[in-house]
């Protein structure tokens, strides 16, 4: 990462989090949530309840869950689970069972709401290079100038190429990571 963020004023840290209103939106969020996306998130919550946790940093600023926090009733009570990132925090919905229509709604909504948001590449470009986000399978738009060195771009022009069609995203990502580990210059194209 090219730039590090400064922590908030220590006097603001450690504020007890009791409701959704106590979270702070990430003003530098890498995702843009359209009104349509927010409406789908709200519909999911209204029809199936909350299904995912959100992630906040030690300062109370959202890392993941900005879309949920933007539509949820701010009086919604929260349960904070403190972790250093070395354990998996699992949300167990005791009111849902495998055949439950609300469970099916939640499963569909959880996947569908992730598909209709777009990247905020202006925000990303402040912290990352095209190569760095490419390692996560994020394709850098051509209209945003890349920080790749000129020599790296020219290697595509004079080199040998191979085009590999993958069966799914996971196998594509696995091959991509393997090629990077070998020191090969590559990119994922969808």
C-alpha positions as CSV (number, residue, x, y, z in Angstrom):
1,X,0.0,0.0,0.0
2,X,1.3,3.4,-0.9
3,X,-0.2,5.6,1.8
4,X,-1.0,4.9,5.5
5,X,-4.0,6.5,7.2
6,X,-3.6,8.3,10.5
7,X,-5.6,7.0,13.5
8,X,-8.3,9.2,14.9
9,X,-7.8,11.4,17.9
10,X,-7.1,9.0,20.8
11,X,-9.8,10.8,22.9
12,X,-12.4,9.5,20.3
13,X,-11.1,5.9,20.4
14,X,-12.6,3.4,22.7
15,X,-16.1,4.9,22.5
16,X,-18.6,2.2,23.5
17,X,-20.6,0.9,20.6
18,X,-24.2,0.2,21.5
19,X,-26.2,0.9,18.3
20,X,-25.6,1.1,14.6
21,X,-25.5,4.8,15.0
22,X,-22.2,4.5,16.8
23,X,-20.3,3.2,13.7
24,X,-18.5,5.8,11.6
25,X,-18.9,5.5,7.8
26,X,-15.6,5.1,6.0
27,X,-15.4,8.4,4.0
28,X,-12.8,6.8,1.9
29,X,-14.8,3.6,1.1
30,X,-13.6,1.7,-2.0
31,X,-17.1,0.8,-3.1
32,X,-19.9,3.1,-4.4
33,X,-23.3,2.1,-3.2
34,X,-26.0,3.3,-5.7
35,X,-29.5,4.0,-4.6
36,X,-30.6,0.7,-6.2
37,X,-27.9,-1.2,-4.2
38,X,-29.0,0.5,-1.0
39,X,-32.6,-0.4,-1.7
40,X,-31.7,-4.0,-2.3
41,X,-29.7,-4.2,1.0
42,X,-32.7,-2.6,2.8
43,X,-35.1,-5.1,1.2
44,X,-32.9,-8.0,2.2
45,X,-32.8,-6.7,5.8
46,X,-36.6,-6.1,5.9
47,X,-37.4,-9.5,4.4
48,X,-34.8,-11.8,5.9
49,X,-33.1,-9.9,8.7
50,X,-29.5,-9.3,9.2
51,X,-27.2,-12.0,8.0
52,X,-23.7,-10.7,8.0
53,X,-21.5,-8.9,10.5
54,X,-19.9,-5.6,9.7
55,X,-16.2,-4.9,10.4
56,X,-15.0,-1.9,12.3
57,X,-11.4,-0.9,13.1
58,X,-10.2,0.0,16.6
59,X,-11.3,3.6,15.9
60,X,-14.9,2.5,15.2
61,X,-14.7,3.3,11.5
62,X,-16.3,0.8,9.2
63,X,-13.9,-1.4,7.2
64,X,-16.7,-3.6,5.7
65,X,-20.4,-2.9,5.9
66,X,-20.8,0.7,4.8
67,X,-23.8,-0.2,2.6
68,X,-25.6,-1.9,5.5
69,X,-24.8,0.9,7.9
70,X,-26.2,3.5,5.4
71,X,-29.7,1.8,5.3
72,X,-30.1,0.2,8.7
73,X,-32.2,1.8,11.5
74,X,-29.6,3.6,13.6
75,X,-31.2,2.4,16.8
76,X,-30.6,-1.2,15.9
77,X,-28.7,-2.8,18.8
78,X,-25.3,-4.3,18.1
79,X,-23.1,-7.0,19.7
80,X,-19.4,-6.2,19.3
81,X,-17.0,-9.2,19.1
82,X,-13.5,-8.1,19.6
83,X,-10.8,-10.0,17.6
84,X,-7.3,-9.4,16.2
85,X,-8.2,-11.1,13.0
86,X,-6.9,-14.6,13.8
87,X,-10.2,-16.2,14.4
88,X,-13.3,-16.6,12.2
89,X,-16.4,-14.8,13.7
90,X,-19.5,-16.8,12.7
91,X,-23.0,-15.4,12.8
92,X,-25.5,-18.2,13.6
93,X,-29.1,-17.3,12.8
94,X,-31.1,-19.5,15.2
95,X,-34.4,-18.5,13.5
96,X,-33.4,-19.9,10.1
97,X,-33.5,-23.5,8.9
98,X,-32.3,-25.0,5.6
99,X,-35.8,-25.1,4.0
100,X,-36.9,-21.8,5.3
101,X,-37.9,-19.3,2.6
102,X,-36.4,-16.4,4.6
103,X,-33.1,-18.3,4.6
104,X,-33.3,-18.7,0.8
105,X,-34.1,-15.0,0.5
106,X,-31.0,-14.2,2.6
107,X,-28.8,-16.5,0.5
108,X,-29.9,-14.9,-2.7
109,X,-29.8,-11.3,-1.4
110,X,-26.3,-11.8,0.2
111,X,-24.9,-12.7,-3.2
112,X,-27.0,-10.3,-5.4
113,X,-26.3,-7.1,-3.4
114,X,-22.5,-7.6,-3.9
115,X,-23.0,-7.6,-7.7
116,X,-24.5,-4.2,-8.2
117,X,-21.9,-1.9,-6.6
118,X,-19.0,-0.4,-8.4
119,X,-15.5,0.3,-7.4
120,X,-14.5,3.9,-6.5
121,X,-11.2,3.9,-8.4
122,X,-10.4,7.5,-7.4
123,X,-10.4,6.4,-3.7
124,X,-8.5,3.2,-4.5
125,X,-5.9,5.1,-6.6
126,X,-5.0,7.2,-3.5
127,X,-3.8,4.0,-1.6
128,X,-3.0,1.4,-4.2
129,X,-1.3,0.9,-7.6
130,X,-2.8,-1.0,-10.5
131,X,-0.5,-4.0,-9.9
132,X,-1.5,-4.2,-6.2
133,X,-5.2,-4.2,-6.9
134,X,-4.7,-6.6,-9.8
135,X,-3.4,-9.1,-7.3
136,X,-6.9,-9.2,-5.8
137,X,-8.5,-9.7,-9.3
138,X,-9.6,-6.1,-9.6
139,X,-9.2,-4.9,-13.1
140,X,-7.9,-1.3,-13.3
141,X,-9.9,0.9,-15.7
142,X,-8.0,2.1,-18.7
143,X,-9.1,5.7,-18.1
144,X,-7.3,5.9,-14.8
145,X,-3.6,6.3,-15.3
146,X,-1.7,3.4,-13.9
147,X,1.4,3.7,-11.8
148,X,3.0,0.8,-13.6
149,X,6.5,1.5,-14.7
150,X,6.8,2.0,-18.5
151,X,9.1,-1.0,-18.9
152,X,6.4,-3.3,-17.4
153,X,3.8,-2.2,-19.9
154,X,6.3,-2.7,-22.8
155,X,7.0,-6.3,-21.7
156,X,3.5,-7.2,-23.0
157,X,4.3,-5.8,-26.4
158,X,7.6,-7.8,-27.1
159,X,6.9,-11.0,-25.1
160,X,5.2,-14.3,-25.8
161,X,1.6,-14.6,-24.8
162,X,-0.7,-17.4,-23.6
163,X,-4.4,-17.2,-23.3
164,X,-6.0,-19.6,-20.7
165,X,-9.7,-20.1,-20.4
166,X,-10.7,-21.1,-16.8
167,X,-13.9,-22.9,-15.7
168,X,-14.6,-20.5,-12.9
169,X,-13.2,-17.5,-11.0
170,X,-11.6,-19.5,-8.3
171,X,-9.5,-21.6,-10.6
172,X,-8.6,-18.5,-12.6
173,X,-7.4,-16.7,-9.4
174,X,-5.4,-19.8,-8.4
175,X,-3.6,-19.9,-11.8
176,X,-3.0,-16.2,-11.6
177,X,-1.5,-16.4,-8.1
178,X,0.7,-19.3,-9.2
179,X,2.0,-17.3,-12.2
180,X,2.7,-14.3,-10.1
181,X,4.7,-16.5,-7.7
182,X,6.8,-17.7,-10.6
183,X,7.5,-14.0,-11.5
184,X,5.5,-14.0,-14.6
185,X,3.8,-10.8,-15.8
186,X,0.1,-11.5,-16.1
187,X,-3.4,-10.1,-15.7
188,X,-6.9,-11.4,-15.3
189,X,-9.3,-10.5,-18.1
190,X,-13.0,-11.2,-17.6
